[in-house]
Amino acid sequence: CITCHSLEPDTVLVGPSHSGMGSRAVGVVAGLSADQYLEQSIKEPNAHITDGFTEGVMYQFYGTDLSQQEILDLVAFLKTQ
């Protein structure tokens, strides 16, 4: 992830910073919990594009390359940021 996403709040790389992701993921998409939003963003990276970023840039196969447990672990990690 760190190739394209920073953990620093004011550092933008190819994608948005993951700093504060735990609180920012709450309520981003009506009807989705933070966990659901993050999981969908990993599995379907073009489902919700953050303003100012380009569709189709994020690697499209994390949903199939990672196990469900790895995805859940990644969601848990992102929520701590």
Backbone as CSV, one residue per row, in Angstrom:
resi,resn,N_x,N_y,N_z,CA_x,CA_y,CA_z,C_x,C_y,C_z
1,CYS,0.813,-1.205,0.000,0.000,0.000,0.000,0.853,1.265,0.000
2,ILE,2.020,1.218,0.682,2.812,2.433,0.867,3.463,2.945,-0.415
3,THR,3.393,2.171,-1.468,3.890,2.673,-2.741,3.019,3.833,-3.221
4,CYS,1.723,3.750,-2.943,0.780,4.754,-3.443,0.065,5.544,-2.348
5,HIS,0.056,5.011,-1.109,-0.667,5.648,-0.006,0.277,5.928,1.151
6,SER,0.324,7.181,1.554,1.151,7.594,2.687,0.427,7.315,4.004
7,LEU,1.170,7.241,5.085,0.594,7.207,6.421,0.729,8.563,7.099
8,GLU,1.282,9.529,6.386,1.433,10.897,6.891,0.217,11.719,6.470
9,PRO,-0.321,12.542,7.366,-1.564,13.252,7.069,-1.514,14.195,5.869
10,ASP,-0.416,14.847,5.644,-0.344,15.847,4.574,0.445,15.378,3.365
11,THR,0.749,14.094,3.300,1.526,13.570,2.186,0.618,12.780,1.259
12,VAL,0.438,13.293,0.060,-0.396,12.631,-0.942,0.527,12.048,-1.993
13,LEU,0.360,10.780,-2.255,1.137,10.112,-3.301,0.194,9.882,-4.483
14,VAL,0.175,8.711,-5.032,-0.732,8.387,-6.141,-2.177,8.356,-5.650
15,GLY,-2.378,7.825,-4.437,-3.700,7.761,-3.828,-3.736,8.584,-2.562
16,PRO,-4.909,8.710,-1.961,-5.024,9.513,-0.744,-4.245,8.909,0.420
17,SER,-3.874,9.749,1.363,-3.187,9.305,2.570,-4.100,8.378,3.368
18,HIS,-3.507,7.401,4.026,-4.273,6.530,4.910,-4.310,7.056,6.335
19,SER,-3.659,8.177,6.586,-3.704,8.797,7.904,-5.146,9.187,8.238
20,GLY,-5.601,8.807,9.398,-6.966,9.136,9.801,-8.035,8.290,9.138
21,MET,-7.630,7.236,8.462,-8.575,6.417,7.712,-9.668,5.848,8.614
22,GLY,-9.322,5.477,9.827,-10.307,4.906,10.736,-11.492,5.814,10.958
23,SER,-11.247,7.089,11.149,-12.352,8.029,11.365,-12.956,8.519,10.056
24,ARG,-12.162,8.635,9.017,-12.694,9.118,7.729,-13.595,8.105,7.041
25,ALA,-13.413,6.818,7.329,-14.196,5.779,6.659,-15.625,5.703,7.174
26,VAL,-15.872,6.308,8.330,-17.211,6.283,8.915,-18.132,7.205,8.120
27,GLY,-19.203,6.653,7.589,-20.207,7.468,6.911,-19.840,7.955,5.527
28,VAL,-18.764,7.458,4.943,-18.391,7.885,3.588,-19.485,7.529,2.595
29,VAL,-20.012,6.329,2.723,-21.077,5.868,1.838,-22.275,5.505,2.706
30,ALA,-23.387,6.155,2.454,-24.602,5.885,3.219,-24.941,4.400,3.151
31,GLY,-25.242,3.828,4.309,-25.630,2.431,4.371,-24.480,1.459,4.546
32,LEU,-23.230,1.944,4.465,-22.073,1.077,4.659,-21.341,1.479,5.935
33,SER,-21.009,0.481,6.745,-20.173,0.742,7.916,-18.756,1.038,7.434
34,ALA,-17.918,1.509,8.331,-16.519,1.752,7.977,-15.876,0.461,7.487
35,ASP,-16.160,-0.647,8.179,-15.593,-1.936,7.773,-16.041,-2.321,6.362
36,GLN,-17.325,-2.167,6.101,-17.857,-2.524,4.782,-17.265,-1.633,3.691
37,TYR,-17.164,-0.340,3.985,-16.595,0.600,3.010,-15.140,0.240,2.695
38,LEU,-14.353,-0.009,3.728,-12.950,-0.336,3.513,-12.799,-1.661,2.772
39,GLU,-13.588,-2.663,3.160,-13.511,-3.957,2.484,-13.881,-3.818,1.007
40,GLN,-14.952,-3.088,0.736,-15.340,-2.903,-0.664,-14.274,-2.127,-1.425
41,SER,-13.656,-1.151,-0.786,-12.619,-0.369,-1.453,-11.404,-1.217,-1.811
42,ILE,-11.133,-2.235,-1.010,-10.027,-3.143,-1.297,-10.417,-4.091,-2.433
43,LYS,-11.612,-4.646,-2.340,-12.061,-5.629,-3.325,-12.472,-5.005,-4.656
44,GLU,-13.078,-3.820,-4.588,-13.573,-3.119,-5.774,-13.084,-1.670,-5.730
45,PRO,-11.817,-1.439,-6.044,-11.231,-0.111,-5.825,-11.867,1.026,-6.620
46,ASN,-12.632,0.734,-7.626,-13.289,1.804,-8.383,-14.720,2.060,-7.925
47,ALA,-15.166,1.365,-6.885,-16.536,1.535,-6.408,-16.771,2.946,-5.862
48,HIS,-15.781,3.506,-5.207,-15.899,4.842,-4.603,-14.559,5.553,-4.784
49,ILE,-14.507,6.516,-5.662,-13.270,7.250,-5.942,-13.262,8.540,-5.125
50,THR,-12.213,8.729,-4.348,-12.056,9.953,-3.566,-11.867,11.131,-4.504
51,ASP,-12.551,12.232,-4.202,-12.434,13.431,-5.032,-10.967,13.802,-5.235
52,GLY,-10.631,14.117,-6.466,-9.285,14.539,-6.802,-8.376,13.402,-7.242
53,PHE,-8.883,12.171,-7.231,-8.082,11.016,-7.636,-8.709,10.351,-8.855
54,THR,-7.910,9.556,-9.553,-8.306,9.005,-10.843,-8.788,7.566,-10.720
55,GLU,-9.905,7.289,-11.354,-10.432,5.923,-11.409,-9.486,5.030,-12.205
56,GLY,-9.389,3.780,-11.813,-8.624,2.800,-12.571,-7.147,2.729,-12.252
57,VAL,-6.680,3.496,-11.284,-5.265,3.519,-10.968,-4.893,2.430,-9.963
58,MET,-5.781,2.179,-8.981,-5.456,1.199,-7.944,-5.496,-0.215,-8.512
59,TYR,-4.575,-1.020,-8.034,-4.482,-2.426,-8.418,-5.841,-3.089,-8.224
60,GLN,-6.311,-3.789,-9.234,-7.676,-4.296,-9.261,-7.875,-5.694,-8.673
61,PHE,-6.815,-6.368,-8.250,-6.958,-7.777,-7.915,-6.705,-8.121,-6.455
62,TYR,-6.705,-7.125,-5.559,-6.534,-7.439,-4.149,-7.665,-8.345,-3.657
63,GLY,-8.854,-8.188,-4.202,-9.995,-9.007,-3.806,-9.819,-10.476,-4.117
64,THR,-8.992,-10.794,-5.108,-8.748,-12.195,-5.446,-7.348,-12.645,-5.023
65,ASP,-6.411,-11.718,-4.921,-5.043,-12.068,-4.524,-4.899,-12.264,-3.021
66,LEU,-5.738,-11.596,-2.255,-5.695,-11.705,-0.797,-6.812,-12.624,-0.318
67,SER,-6.549,-13.360,0.741,-7.601,-14.185,1.341,-8.587,-13.263,2.066
68,GLN,-9.751,-13.781,2.390,-10.724,-12.991,3.136,-10.136,-12.567,4.477
69,GLN,-9.389,-13.441,5.125,-8.775,-13.086,6.405,-7.750,-11.971,6.232
70,GLU,-6.964,-12.011,5.174,-5.992,-10.943,4.921,-6.704,-9.613,4.684
71,ILE,-7.818,-9.646,3.990,-8.591,-8.423,3.759,-9.139,-7.893,5.080
72,LEU,-9.676,-8.770,5.917,-10.185,-8.348,7.217,-9.074,-7.793,8.092
73,ASP,-7.909,-8.391,8.020,-6.751,-7.888,8.761,-6.344,-6.503,8.268
74,LEU,-6.373,-6.311,6.968,-6.037,-5.017,6.384,-7.054,-3.965,6.784
75,VAL,-8.330,-4.328,6.783,-9.375,-3.409,7.235,-9.130,-3.021,8.701
76,ALA,-8.822,-3.994,9.537,-8.549,-3.725,10.941,-7.360,-2.778,11.095
77,PHE,-6.307,-3.001,10.317,-5.138,-2.118,10.359,-5.504,-0.705,9.929
78,LEU,-6.224,-0.585,8.819,-6.587,0.744,8.317,-7.415,1.521,9.338
79,LYS,-8.245,0.829,10.090,-9.063,1.504,11.090,-8.242,2.046,12.251
80,THR,-7.005,1.587,12.417,-6.140,2.106,13.478,-5.393,3.351,13.048
81,GLN,-5.441,3.669,11.790,-4.687,4.804,11.271,-5.404,6.115,11.524
